[in-house]
């Protein structure tokens, strides 16, 4: 005889969640008589939800990609400014101390030019030209002179020490009222600070050409004083023994010869005499401990 009995909703039978009103028992087994429905455990996203997620991710990626170039540009600019600051500190100290032994500069300063103009006592231009110096050659006032090639640190510092004004005999002077030369010194420099892989003895031409480089404008100007004041003697003494050293950096140096928009100037006041080297007429060095009377 079959005995029907009922079970509650949601009972599991063979791993399935069922809702049935009547079961029958046959012997020791159980048989489902009326199976209304069965629900198995499952979960998934609809196509609409997936589309919304993709739209959000795509919007975020576009925003990130748009900001990334600005971040990289800022990082590059910060790195270059840091390198310039470190190089400026070293060059200022080397020039104003009149160093003769900074031979490591030959690995970084690869060219120097002096754009000069000659004036007479009336302020009229008599002549102009450019002196050029590299490691292998040098041209001084239109004449080749290999001695002044950039083969040692003394030549580099001596050329960077060239005063803004020199008289007709190329001696440092405070003005051009009696005629003379104005000098504008430009050095082309590969960064001394930065990645170790870019530094000597790196002989890979591609790596060396890709090194961060800059132009350096070096000005050794006399102190601006009023020599017609009641203290004219002191003013002349001050002008002869105190000068302003200005280093203006422009970067980066581009392969086509142009220079980028980076620009920064460093200044230092140097007390002492700026004199020509005795054996080398076109090299000038600061003598911080040497003072003269005017």
C-alpha positions, 0 to 999 in steps of 0.5 A: 500500500502506498502511503503519501506524505508531504514535506516542507518547501526548500528540502534538498533531494539529490543536491536539488532544491525542490518544492513538492507536495507529495512523495510516496514511499515504496519499501526502503526507497523514496520516489518523487511523484510530483516535482513542481520545480528545481533550482540549482545554485548559480550566479552570473552578470547580465550583459548590461552589467558587463557593458557598464563595467567596460564603460567605466574601465574604458573611461578610467583608462582614457583619463590615465593615458591622458595624464601620463604624458604630463607626469613623465614631462614633469619627472624629466624637467625635475631631473634636469633641474636637479642635474643643472643645480649640481653642475652649477655648484661645482662649476661656480666653485671651480671657476672662482677658485682659479682651479688649474687641475680640474682635468676631468672637465675634458670629459664633459666640456666638448666645445667653447666659443668666444663671440668678441667685438672690438670697439674704439674709444668712441664706441664704434665697432672696429671688428668682430668674430668668434674664437672656437675651441674643441678637444682637437683644434682651436681658432684664436682671432682667426688663427689656428692655435692647437695649444689652446685645445680643450685637452686639460682642465686649466684651458677650460677654466682659463677660457671660462674665466675670460672677462667681459671687457678687455682693453686693446692689449687683452688685459681685464678692464672695467669698461670700454671708455678707452676702447677694447673688446667685449667677450661673450663666452659659451660652453657646450657641456654634457651633464656631469651629474646623472646616470652612471651609464652615461659617464666616461669611459662610455665610448658608445657614440649613440649613448654619448650623443643621447646624454643630457647636454646644455649650453653655459653662458659665462660672464665675468663682469666688473662690479658696477660702481660710480667712479665719479663719486667723492669716494672715487679712489675706493670705487676704483679699488672695489671695481678692480678687486671684486667681480660678479660671476654669472653662469646662465644655463640653457637646456637641453642641447638638441641634436640640430644645434638648437636649445630647449626652453630650460633656463636658469642663472646662478650668481656669485661675487668673487673678491680678488684679482682676475689676471691673465696667465703669464705663459698663456695670453688668452687664459684668465684665472681668479686670484682670490687672495690677490688684491691690487691698488688702483 
